[in-house]
């Protein structure tokens, strides 16, 4: 799963300025970290639905995505 996320899905998100990282797969719970543009996206749920659909269609596995948003540390200091 890690390899699929890093080599297939992550490059597709990079085209839009985002980034996804594999954290863990426990049972059907897939935890992913979203960075870059993904970390502040208002429609992240559409992306997680798309990822789940791609995994099911290409790997034959149903997963529930647990998204974690990670913004760059310097965003907290802007003001």
N, CA, C and O atoms as a GROMACS GRO file, in nm:
protein
  316
    1UNK      N    1   0.083  -0.119   0.000
    1UNK     CA    2   0.000   0.000   0.000
    1UNK      C    3   0.088   0.126   0.000
    1UNK      O    4   0.062   0.221  -0.073
    2UNK      N    5   0.192   0.123   0.084
    2UNK     CA    6   0.283   0.239   0.090
    2UNK      C    7   0.339   0.270  -0.049
    2UNK      O    8   0.341   0.385  -0.092
    3UNK      N    9   0.383   0.167  -0.118
    3UNK     CA   10   0.442   0.186  -0.251
    3UNK      C   11   0.340   0.244  -0.348
    3UNK      O   12   0.373   0.332  -0.427
    4UNK      N   13   0.216   0.196  -0.343
    4UNK     CA   14   0.111   0.248  -0.431
    4UNK      C   15   0.084   0.396  -0.403
    4UNK      O   16   0.071   0.476  -0.496
    5UNK      N   17   0.076   0.432  -0.276
    5UNK     CA   18   0.052   0.572  -0.238
    5UNK      C   19   0.167   0.659  -0.287
    5UNK      O   20   0.144   0.763  -0.349
    6UNK      N   21   0.290   0.618  -0.260
    6UNK     CA   22   0.407   0.700  -0.292
    6UNK      C   23   0.438   0.707  -0.441
    6UNK      O   24   0.482   0.811  -0.491
    7UNK      N   25   0.417   0.597  -0.512
    7UNK     CA   26   0.459   0.594  -0.652
    7UNK      C   27   0.348   0.622  -0.752
    7UNK      O   28   0.376   0.666  -0.863
    8UNK      N   29   0.224   0.599  -0.714
    8UNK     CA   30   0.114   0.618  -0.808
    8UNK      C   31   0.030   0.742  -0.774
    8UNK      O   32   0.007   0.827  -0.860
    9UNK      N   33  -0.015   0.751  -0.650
    9UNK     CA   34  -0.106   0.860  -0.614
    9UNK      C   35  -0.036   0.992  -0.582
    9UNK      O   36  -0.081   1.098  -0.625
   10UNK      N   37   0.073   0.987  -0.508
   10UNK     CA   38   0.143   1.110  -0.470
   10UNK      C   39   0.182   1.195  -0.591
   10UNK      O   40   0.161   1.316  -0.588
   11UNK      N   41   0.238   1.138  -0.697
   11UNK     CA   42   0.274   1.221  -0.812
   11UNK      C   43   0.153   1.291  -0.876
   11UNK      O   44   0.167   1.401  -0.930
   12UNK      N   45   0.037   1.229  -0.871
   12UNK     CA   46  -0.083   1.292  -0.927
   12UNK      C   47  -0.125   1.414  -0.847
   12UNK      O   48  -0.172   1.513  -0.904
   13UNK      N   49  -0.107   1.409  -0.716
   13UNK     CA   50  -0.142   1.523  -0.632
   13UNK      C   51  -0.038   1.634  -0.640
   13UNK      O   52  -0.070   1.751  -0.623
   14UNK      N   53   0.087   1.597  -0.667
   14UNK     CA   54   0.193   1.696  -0.678
   14UNK      C   55   0.167   1.794  -0.792
   14UNK      O   56   0.209   1.909  -0.786
   15UNK      N   57   0.098   1.748  -0.894
   15UNK     CA   58   0.066   1.836  -1.008
   15UNK      C   59  -0.019   1.954  -0.968
   15UNK      O   60  -0.019   2.057  -1.035
   16UNK      N   61  -0.092   1.941  -0.857
   16UNK     CA   62  -0.176   2.050  -0.807
   16UNK      C   63  -0.114   2.118  -0.685
   16UNK      O   64  -0.180   2.197  -0.618
   17UNK      N   65   0.010   2.087  -0.656
   17UNK     CA   66   0.079   2.151  -0.544
   17UNK      C   67   0.057   2.081  -0.411
   17UNK      O   68   0.093   2.135  -0.306
   18UNK      N   69   0.000   1.962  -0.415
   18UNK     CA   70  -0.025   1.889  -0.291
   18UNK      C   71   0.071   1.774  -0.273
   18UNK      O   72   0.154   1.746  -0.359
   19UNK      N   73   0.057   1.709  -0.161
   19UNK     CA   74   0.142   1.595  -0.130
   19UNK      C   75   0.069   1.504  -0.034
   19UNK      O   76   0.002   1.552   0.058
   20UNK      N   77   0.081   1.375  -0.053
   20UNK     CA   78   0.021   1.277   0.038
   20UNK      C   79   0.129   1.179   0.080
   20UNK      O   80   0.213   1.139  -0.001
   21UNK      N   81   0.126   1.140   0.208
   21UNK     CA   82   0.223   1.046   0.262
   21UNK      C   83   0.150   0.935   0.335
   21UNK      O   84   0.053   0.960   0.407
   22UNK      N   85   0.196   0.813   0.317
   22UNK     CA   86   0.143   0.696   0.386
   22UNK      C   87   0.187   0.702   0.532
   22UNK      O   88   0.304   0.729   0.561
   23UNK      N   89   0.095   0.675   0.624
   23UNK     CA   90   0.128   0.665   0.766
   23UNK      C   91   0.111   0.521   0.812
   23UNK      O   92   0.205   0.460   0.863
   24UNK      N   93  -0.010   0.466   0.793
   24UNK     CA   94  -0.034   0.329   0.837
   24UNK      C   95  -0.158   0.272   0.772
   24UNK      O   96  -0.244   0.345   0.722
   25UNK      N   97  -0.165   0.141   0.772
   25UNK     CA   98  -0.284   0.068   0.730
   25UNK      C   99  -0.311  -0.035   0.838
   25UNK      O  100  -0.235  -0.131   0.855
   26UNK      N  101  -0.420  -0.014   0.910
   26UNK     CA  102  -0.458  -0.105   1.018
   26UNK      C  103  -0.599  -0.154   0.986
   26UNK      O  104  -0.696  -0.080   0.998
   27UNK      N  105  -0.608  -0.281   0.946
   27UNK     CA  106  -0.737  -0.333   0.902
   27UNK      C  107  -0.776  -0.262   0.773
   27UNK      O  108  -0.705  -0.267   0.673
   28UNK      N  109  -0.892  -0.194   0.777
   28UNK     CA  110  -0.934  -0.118   0.659
   28UNK      C  111  -0.914   0.032   0.678
   28UNK      O  112  -0.959   0.112   0.595
   29UNK      N  113  -0.846   0.072   0.786
   29UNK     CA  114  -0.821   0.214   0.814
   29UNK      C  115  -0.686   0.254   0.756
   29UNK      O  116  -0.581   0.208   0.801
   30UNK      N  117  -0.690   0.340   0.656
   30UNK     CA  118  -0.568   0.391   0.592
   30UNK      C  119  -0.546   0.534   0.637
   30UNK      O  120  -0.625   0.623   0.605
   31UNK      N  121  -0.439   0.557   0.711
   31UNK     CA  122  -0.408   0.691   0.760
   31UNK      C  123  -0.306   0.754   0.666
   31UNK      O  124  -0.200   0.697   0.639
   32UNK      N  125  -0.340   0.873   0.618
   32UNK     CA  126  -0.255   0.947   0.526
   32UNK      C  127  -0.234   1.089   0.577
   32UNK      O  128  -0.324   1.148   0.636
   33UNK      N  129  -0.114   1.143   0.555
   33UNK     CA  130  -0.084   1.282   0.587
   33UNK      C  131  -0.091   1.361   0.456
   33UNK      O  132  -0.033   1.321   0.355
   34UNK      N  133  -0.161   1.472   0.461
   34UNK     CA  134  -0.173   1.561   0.345
   34UNK      C  135  -0.097   1.689   0.373
   34UNK      O  136  -0.117   1.753   0.476
   35UNK      N  137  -0.010   1.726   0.280
   35UNK     CA  138   0.075   1.844   0.296
   35UNK      C  139   0.058   1.937   0.176
   35UNK      O  140  -0.016   1.906   0.082
   36UNK      N  141   0.125   2.048   0.179
   36UNK     CA  142   0.119   2.144   0.069
   36UNK      C  143  -0.023   2.198   0.052
   36UNK      O  144  -0.092   2.226   0.150
   37UNK      N  145  -0.065   2.212  -0.072
   37UNK     CA  146  -0.198   2.264  -0.101
   37UNK      C  147  -0.308   2.175  -0.042
   37UNK      O  148  -0.415   2.223  -0.007
   38UNK      N  149  -0.280   2.046  -0.033
   38UNK     CA  150  -0.379   1.954   0.024
   38UNK      C  151  -0.409   1.987   0.171
   38UNK      O  152  -0.520   1.964   0.218
   39UNK      N  153  -0.311   2.039   0.242
   39UNK     CA  154  -0.329   2.066   0.385
   39UNK      C  155  -0.432   2.175   0.412
   39UNK      O  156  -0.486   2.183   0.522
   40UNK      N  157  -0.458   2.259   0.314
   40UNK     CA  158  -0.555   2.367   0.334
   40UNK      C  159  -0.674   2.357   0.239
   40UNK      O  160  -0.754   2.451   0.229
   41UNK      N  161  -0.686   2.245   0.169
   41UNK     CA  162  -0.792   2.227   0.070
   41UNK      C  163  -0.929   2.219   0.138
   41UNK      O  164  -0.946   2.150   0.238
   42UNK      N  165  -1.025   2.290   0.082
   42UNK     CA  166  -1.161   2.290   0.136
   42UNK      C  167  -1.241   2.168   0.093
   42UNK      O  168  -1.345   2.139   0.152
   43UNK      N  169  -1.194   2.096  -0.009
   43UNK     CA  170  -1.268   1.979  -0.058
   43UNK      C  171  -1.181   1.853  -0.048
   43UNK      O  172  -1.182   1.769  -0.138
   44UNK      N  173  -1.107   1.842   0.060
   44UNK     CA  174  -1.019   1.727   0.078
   44UNK      C  175  -1.098   1.596   0.078
   44UNK      O  176  -1.046   1.492   0.037
   45UNK      N  177  -1.223   1.602   0.123
   45UNK     CA  178  -1.304   1.480   0.125
   45UNK      C  179  -1.323   1.423  -0.016
   45UNK      O  180  -1.334   1.301  -0.032
   46UNK      N  181  -1.328   1.508  -0.117
   46UNK     CA  182  -1.338   1.457  -0.255
   46UNK      C  183  -1.213   1.381  -0.294
   46UNK      O  184  -1.220   1.278  -0.361
   47UNK      N  185  -1.100   1.431  -0.252
   47UNK     CA  186  -0.973   1.365  -0.281
   47UNK      C  187  -0.962   1.233  -0.207
   47UNK      O  188  -0.918   1.133  -0.265
   48UNK      N  189  -1.002   1.230  -0.081
   48UNK     CA  190  -0.994   1.104  -0.006
   48UNK      C  191  -1.091   1.001  -0.065
   48UNK      O  192  -1.060   0.882  -0.068
   49UNK      N  193  -1.207   1.045  -0.111
   49UNK     CA  194  -1.301   0.954  -0.179
   49UNK      C  195  -1.238   0.899  -0.307
   49UNK      O  196  -1.250   0.780  -0.336
   50UNK      N  197  -1.172   0.986  -0.383
   50UNK     CA  198  -1.105   0.946  -0.507
   50UNK      C  199  -0.995   0.844  -0.478
   50UNK      O  200  -0.982   0.745  -0.549
   51UNK      N  201  -0.916   0.870  -0.374
   51UNK     CA  202  -0.808   0.778  -0.337
   51UNK      C  203  -0.866   0.642  -0.300
   51UNK      O  204  -0.815   0.538  -0.343
   52UNK      N  205  -0.971   0.641  -0.220
   52UNK     CA  206  -1.034   0.515  -0.180
   52UNK      C  207  -1.086   0.439  -0.302
   52UNK      O  208  -1.073   0.317  -0.310
   53UNK      N  209  -1.144   0.511  -0.397
   53UNK     CA  210  -1.196   0.448  -0.519
   53UNK      C  211  -1.082   0.390  -0.603
   53UNK      O  212  -1.094   0.279  -0.655
   54UNK      N  213  -0.971   0.464  -0.616
   54UNK     CA  214  -0.856   0.415  -0.693
   54UNK      C  215  -0.798   0.289  -0.629
   54UNK      O  216  -0.762   0.194  -0.699
   55UNK      N  217  -0.787   0.289  -0.498
   55UNK     CA  218  -0.733   0.173  -0.427
   55UNK      C  219  -0.824   0.052  -0.448
   55UNK      O  220  -0.776  -0.059  -0.471
   56UNK      N  221  -0.954   0.073  -0.439
   56UNK     CA  222  -1.046  -0.038  -0.457
   56UNK      C  223  -1.041  -0.091  -0.601
   56UNK      O  224  -1.038  -0.212  -0.622
   57UNK      N  225  -1.040   0.000  -0.699
   57UNK     CA  226  -1.043  -0.046  -0.838
   57UNK      C  227  -0.909  -0.104  -0.884
   57UNK      O  228  -0.908  -0.199  -0.962
   58UNK      N  229  -0.797  -0.050  -0.836
   58UNK     CA  230  -0.667  -0.095  -0.884
   58UNK      C  231  -0.601  -0.202  -0.795
   58UNK      O  232  -0.523  -0.283  -0.844
   59UNK      N  233  -0.634  -0.200  -0.666
   59UNK     CA  234  -0.573  -0.298  -0.575
   59UNK      C  235  -0.673  -0.398  -0.519
   59UNK      O  236  -0.635  -0.498  -0.457
   60UNK      N  237  -0.803  -0.371  -0.542
   60UNK     CA  238  -0.906  -0.462  -0.496
   60UNK      C  239  -0.928  -0.462  -0.346
   60UNK      O  240  -0.975  -0.561  -0.289
   61UNK      N  241  -0.894  -0.353  -0.280
   61UNK     CA  242  -0.905  -0.344  -0.134
   61UNK      C  243  -0.989  -0.222  -0.097
   61UNK      O  244  -0.965  -0.112  -0.145
   62UNK      N  245  -1.087  -0.243  -0.011
   62UNK     CA  246  -1.167  -0.131   0.039
   62UNK      C  247  -1.101  -0.073   0.163
   62UNK      O  248  -1.060  -0.145   0.254
   63UNK      N  249  -1.090   0.059   0.164
   63UNK     CA  250  -1.029   0.126   0.279
   63UNK      C  251  -1.111   0.248   0.318
   63UNK      O  252  -1.184   0.305   0.238
   64UNK      N  253  -1.096   0.284   0.444
   64UNK     CA  254  -1.153   0.410   0.495
   64UNK      C  255  -1.033   0.499   0.523
   64UNK      O  256  -0.944   0.464   0.600
   65UNK      N  257  -1.033   0.614   0.459
   65UNK     CA  258  -0.918   0.705   0.472
   65UNK      C  259  -0.934   0.794   0.596
   65UNK      O  260  -1.038   0.856   0.618
   66UNK      N  261  -0.828   0.797   0.675
   66UNK     CA  262  -0.820   0.888   0.789
   66UNK      C  263  -0.719   0.995   0.751
   66UNK      O  264  -0.598   0.970   0.754
   67UNK      N  265  -0.767   1.116   0.714
   67UNK     CA  266  -0.675   1.221   0.671
   67UNK      C  267  -0.618   1.301   0.787
   67UNK      O  268  -0.688   1.333   0.883
   68UNK      N  269  -0.490   1.332   0.777
   68UNK     CA  270  -0.424   1.422   0.873
   68UNK      C  271  -0.367   1.536   0.792
   68UNK      O  272  -0.290   1.515   0.698
   69UNK      N  273  -0.404   1.657   0.827
   69UNK     CA  274  -0.353   1.776   0.757
   69UNK      C  275  -0.230   1.828   0.829
   69UNK      O  276  -0.232   1.848   0.950
   70UNK      N  277  -0.123   1.848   0.753
   70UNK     CA  278   0.001   1.903   0.811
   70UNK      C  279   0.039   2.027   0.732
   70UNK      O  280   0.078   2.018   0.615
   71UNK      N  281   0.027   2.140   0.795
   71UNK     CA  282   0.068   2.262   0.726
   71UNK      C  283   0.211   2.298   0.766
   71UNK      O  284   0.258   2.259   0.873
   72UNK      N  285   0.280   2.370   0.680
   72UNK     CA  286   0.418   2.410   0.714
   72UNK      C  287   0.421   2.491   0.843
   72UNK      O  288   0.331   2.571   0.869
   73UNK      N  289   0.523   2.471   0.922
   73UNK     CA  290   0.532   2.538   1.053
   73UNK      C  291   0.526   2.690   1.041
   73UNK      O  292   0.476   2.756   1.131
   74UNK      N  293   0.576   2.745   0.930
   74UNK     CA  294   0.581   2.891   0.920
   74UNK      C  295   0.443   2.952   0.897
   74UNK      O  296   0.427   3.073   0.912
   75UNK      N  297   0.342   2.872   0.860
   75UNK     CA  298   0.207   2.926   0.846
   75UNK      C  299   0.152   2.971   0.980
   75UNK      O  300   0.067   3.060   0.986
   76UNK      N  301   0.200   2.909   1.089
   76UNK     CA  302   0.154   2.948   1.223
   76UNK      C  303   0.212   3.081   1.267
   76UNK      O  304   0.158   3.144   1.358
   77UNK      N  305   0.320   3.126   1.205
   77UNK     CA  306   0.384   3.250   1.249
   77UNK      C  307   0.344   3.370   1.168
   77UNK      O  308   0.383   3.483   1.198
   78UNK      N  309   0.264   3.347   1.061
   78UNK     CA  310   0.221   3.460   0.977
   78UNK      C  311   0.117   3.542   1.055
   78UNK      O  312   0.040   3.486   1.133
   79UNK      N  313   0.117   3.666   1.035
   79UNK     CA  314   0.014   3.741   1.103
   79UNK      C  315   0.040   3.881   1.097
   79UNK      O  316  -0.038   3.960   1.150
   0.00000   0.00000   0.00000
